[in-house]
C-alpha cells in the first residue's frame, strides 16, 4: 500500500478545492489534492459551464427558428433550422475538456500532486484513497474538505430511466419532445427554458406560489413573462406524486387538489442540491456533520477536535467573519503564526480601500491620513 505524506491535503478538486490547493502550492506548502471524478468539480463538468454552453446552443437555434418564421424585425428570413443534438453535446464536452486540462495545468504549475480516487477518512490526519492501481494512504497535517454537492433525489421519484437530474439532462442523446420539470428554482428554469427553445413541450411543477421563491417577486416577474412567451406551462402550488407505472408521465396534485397526469418523455428533478459527504467517513475524523458543526466552526470553519477544515463549498459561507482572515492553509502548521500580509491569498482588489472624497460625496476627506490615494487635483 502506497503512503504519501504532505502538509496539506485537499479532498475535492472543484472551484473551492483546486483554488485552495493552487494557492497553498504557491505559498510553498507541500500539497496533495484528491478527486474522484474530473478536475473542476460540479461547476465545470456538470453545472455552470456545460449548462451555459447548451443555453448558447438553444439561443442560436431560437434565433434561426425566428428567422425561418419571418419574425425578425429587420426582415431576415431563412430556411427551417435543424440541429444535430449529438454534435452539440460533443461541442459542449470539448469546452469542458479544455477547461479540465487548464485546471490540471494550473495545479501542476503550483507543484500540487493530483491523486485520482475516492477518499475516506481513517482518522483526523489520515485518509485512504481507493485508486485504479490500489489503495493509497495519505497523511497530512491539515485537511480541507471541498467535496461539493450533488442533486437531491426524491424518494417517490428516484433517479433512473425517464427520471433524470441536471447531470443527465446535459448529456441526453436527443431532445425530448415532452419534458416535465419538478422544481421551479434557477436550475430547473434555465434547463427548462433551454429545452423549450430547442422545441420541447415543457411543463414546470412548483410547490410554492411562484417560481424562484427565494428571490424578490419583482425580479421573477420578467422570468414568468418569458416562460409564457415560450409556451412553457407552469403549475404553481402543485405537488409531484411520482411517475406513472409506464414511465411516460408525471403524476401531479394541482393547487386545487385535483389529480393530473402530465405526459413526459423525461422527468427532470431539480429540487436542490445537498453536500456530497456520503462515504467520506467524517465520523472517523472525529468531525460531526456540517449542520451539527456550525456552532463550533462559525468563525474559522474548522472542527474543534480535528485538523480537518471545511471549505465554504460545503459549509455555509460566513464572509463577514472568516474572509478577512488568513485561511487554514496560510497558517504555519502546528502554530498560531500566520504568513505575512504580503503572502495573503486574498486578492488586493477585494480588500477594503478608503477612497478620497469627491464633491458632493459622503466619503473620507481627500488627502486624509487614512487614505492610501493622493489628494485630488484642482480646487
RATABEL-V617811 format. One record per backbone hydrogen bond with DSSP energy under -0.5 kcal/mol. CO is the residue of the C=O (numbers start at 0). NH is the residue of the N-H. If there is no record, write none. Layout:
CO/NH
CO/NH
This chain:
1/136
3/138
5/140
6/141
7/31
8/10
8/143
9/11
9/33
10/145
12/39
13/17
13/18
14/18
15/19
16/20
17/21
18/22
19/23
20/24
21/25
22/26
23/28
24/27
28/30
29/6
29/7
30/112
31/9
32/114
33/11
34/116
37/40
39/43
40/44
41/45
41/46
42/46
42/48
46/50
47/51
48/52
49/53
50/54
51/55
52/56
53/57
54/58
55/59
56/60
57/61
58/62
59/63
60/64
61/65
62/66
63/67
64/68
65/70
66/69
66/77
71/74
75/71
82/84
83/87
84/88
85/89
86/90
87/91
88/92
89/93
90/94
91/95
92/96
93/97
94/98
95/99
96/100
97/101
98/102
99/103
100/104
101/105
102/106
103/107
104/108
105/109
106/111
107/110
112/32
114/34
114/116
116/118
117/129
119/127
122/125
124/139
125/121
125/122
126/128
126/137
127/119
127/129
128/130
128/135
129/117
130/133
133/130
134/1
135/128
135/137
136/3
136/138
137/126
138/5
141/8
142/144
142/308
143/10
143/145
144/310
145/13
147/275
149/273
153/156
155/242
156/153
159/162
161/163
161/266
162/159
163/268
164/168
165/169
166/169
167/170
168/171
176/200
177/264
177/265
178/202
179/181
179/267
180/182
180/204
181/269
183/211
184/188
185/189
186/190
187/191
188/192
189/193
190/194
191/195
192/196
193/197
194/199
195/198
199/201
200/178
201/232
202/180
203/205
203/234
204/182
205/236
205/237
207/236
211/214
215/218
215/219
216/220
219/223
220/224
221/225
222/226
223/227
224/228
225/229
226/231
227/230
232/203
233/235
234/205
234/237
238/252
241/250
243/246
247/263
248/243
249/261
250/240
250/241
251/253
251/259
252/238
253/256
257/253
259/251
259/261
260/262
261/249
265/179
265/267
266/163
266/268
267/181
267/269
269/184
271/151
273/149
274/276
276/279
279/120
280/283
280/284
281/284
281/286
282/285
288/292
289/293
290/293
292/295
292/296
296/300
300/309
306/142
307/302
308/144
308/310
310/313
310/314
315/317
316/318
317/320
317/321
317/322
318/322
318/323
321/324
326/329
327/330
329/338
331/334
336/331
339/342
340/343
344/346
346/349
347/350
352/354
353/371
354/363
357/360
363/356
364/367
367/370
